């Protein structure tokens, strides 16, 4: 099952997601590759690949990825942007890939959408002993006043949509013995663009995209008003959104090695 907000919102928002979502800082990609020991021979599965924001960065480093994405609109945009990449329809809870076939499973901006315990059981089935799970998120720095006010525009519409910042996704890892404890590393960067970029960033959010059109337009108007009037943004042609990239990883216990 796909959460209703994801199924509807992301199916509509492929273009906004591509234009509005930030990239991942190069040093974070290097960290994932080096720390997890990824090579062109590694079997990498990316779950919930979306439009291929992170997939593209792995391909640029010479790595091979099997991407999975359950939302048709996202898969369509992915195939448009990365025509030579392989993407299949599949959810984290039912990947339909052979057992013990993957060295690494990556979920960028996605794990909070999964049914955590079922997804981890499926990851344990797919991964080779010693294989890794790597979870990645870009989180806005809400300590900045105008970013906090942007969040005030967004959050009233979240409804039942799961959010990374709630931390609820962590519960799936509690008491799990098949994986090592989660480790964590953060990187900092900014996304720079015009007001349209800022609007696309907001409208790429699933529960904003899924809103009735009149309400969605009201949200866009609020975002443009913030950009036009906040002292940190007023009169500026470029907007800089500060981000923290959080990376979490763990490994499947190698029972064969004791």
N, C-alpha and C positions, 0 to 999 in steps of 0.2 A: 504494500500500500504506500502511496505517496501522499504526504500531507496536502490537504486541499489548497492551502495558500501557495505551496510550491508548485503544485500541478497547474493551477490557474495562472498565478503571477509570473512564474518563470517561463511558462509557455508563451506569454505575451511579451516578455521583456528581453529577448535575446539581443536585440540591437542596443537597447539602453544598457544592458549588462556589459556588452563589449565596449561601448563608448564611455560609460560612467564608472566602472569599477577600476580600482588602482591596479597597477602591476605589482609584482613582488620584487623587493630589492635584490640586486645581483648577489650580494653577499649572503643572503638567506638561501638562495638557490645553491650557491657553492657549498654552504654549510650542509645542506641536506645531502648533496652528492658525495661530499668528502666524508662526512660523519657516518653515513650509512654504507659507504663503500660501493656506490653505484658505478657501473661500467656499461659499455655498449652490449655486453653479454648478459647483463642483469635482466630478469623478468620483472617488469614494473607494471602494476595495475593501478590506474587512477580511478577512484570511485566518486561519482558525482562531479564529473569533469566540467560540466557547464559548457561555456563557449570555448574552453581550452586555454584560459588565461595562464594556468600553471603548466599545462601540457606543452604549450609552445616553448616555454623556457627549457624544459627537459629536452625537447627535440633539438633546440638550438645548441645544446651541449652534447649532441651526438648520441642521446639515449633513446631507447625504444620503449614505447608505452602502449599498453592496451587500455583505452579509455572506456568507461561505462557512464551512461547518463540516461535516466529514465524519462526525462521530459522532452517531447518531440521538438518543441521550438528551440530548445538549447542545442539538441543534436544537429538540427538544421544549420544553426549559426556556426557551430563547431566545424561541420563539414565544409561550410563555405570558407572559413578562415584557415583551416588545416586540411586541405583536400587529400593529402597523402597519408594522413594519420588514420589509425584504426579506432573507430568508436562503435560500441555495441549498446543495445538497449538492455538495461539491467539495473536493479536496485542493490544497495549495499547488503540487504538481507537475503538476496538470491542472485548471486553473480553468475551462475551457470558456467563456471570455469572449473577445470580439473583440480582435484585435491592436491595439495602440496606442490603447486605449480609456480608460485610467485615468490620472488625474493623480497619484494617490498610492495606494500599497499599504501597509496597516498590518497588522502582526502583533503583537498584545499577548499576552504570556505564551505564545508559540507557536513561534517560529522554531526553537528547539532540537529540536523534534519533526520538522522537515522534513528531507527528503533535500536538503541544502543546494544542491549544484550544479544539480540538476534544478529546484529551486524558483526559483533565481535566473535560470535560463534562461527559465522560464515568466514570471517577473516582467518580464524584459527584453522578452518578446514582448507582454505586456499594456500596459506603460507607454508613454506618449507620450514623445518626446524631451524631456529635462529633467525628466521625472516623478520622483517620490521614492519610496524605500522607507523606512519608519519602523518600527523594532523597539523594543518596550517590554517591560520586565520589572519586577515588584515583587520585590525580594530581601530576605529577613529579615536583620536586623543581628545576625550571629552573634558580634559582639564582646561582646554582653551575655550574662552567664553562663547565665541560665536559658534563653535562646534557643539557645545552644550545646548545652545539655543536651537541649532539644527535638529539635535536629538529630540528636543521638546516638540518640534513639529512632527517628527516621525513616530515617536513612541505611542501616542494615543491611538494609533491605527493597528497596533501589532496583533490584537486579539489573541488567538491561541497559538500563533506562530512561535516556534522555538527560536531562541536567540543564543548565540555563542556567549554573550556577555553575562547571561544568567548563571552560567556554570553548571546547569543541570546535566549537560552532556557527560560530565565527569562521573556521575553515579554509575554508569555502565561499567566502569573500571574497578569499582569497589569490590573487594573480595575475589577478584579474578586471579586465578593461579596459573593459567596457561601463558600469561604474558608477564614480563618484567614490569616493575613500577614505571609509570610515566616520568620522563625527563622533559625539561623545558629550556628553551632559549628564545630570546626576543631580539628583534632588530627594529630600527627606527628609520622612517623615510617619509616623503611627502608626495602627494599627487597634485600637480599643477595644471590648471586649465582655465577656461573661461566660465561664465555663468551657465552656459549650456551643459558643460561637463558636470557642474554641481547639480543641476536639475536631473541629468541622466543618472548621477550617482544615487539620488533619492528614488527616482522612478524605477530603478533596477531592483529595488528591494521588493521581495515577493509580495508582501501584504500591501504595499503601496500600489504596485502594478495591478493587483487583483481588485482594487477599489472600484466602485461605480465611477464612471467617467467624470461626472460632475464633481464628486469628492476628490478625485485624483487631480483635477484642474485646480481645485481650491488649495491642495497641498503645493502644487507647482507655484501658484501665486504667492503663497507664504514663503517659499524658498527664495523666490525672486525678490520679494520685499525685504527679506533678511539681508540678501546680498547687496541690495541698493541702499540700505539704511544703517547697517551695523558699522560702527566706527572703524573696525578692522578691515572692512570690505568695501565700504562706500567709495565710489569713484575709481575703483581699481578694475582694470581690464582682466587681470589674472587672479584666480583664487588658489590658495595653497591649503590643501587638507592634510593635516599631520596624521600619520598612522604609526601603529606599532604592529609589526608582524610577529605573531606568536607561533612557535613551532614546538610540537610535543611529539615524542616518539617512545616506543617500547619495542621489545622483541619477543617473539614466540619462544617459549622455553624449549631448550634442546634436550628433550628427554632421552633421545638416542645416545647423547654424549654424557648422560647422567647429570 
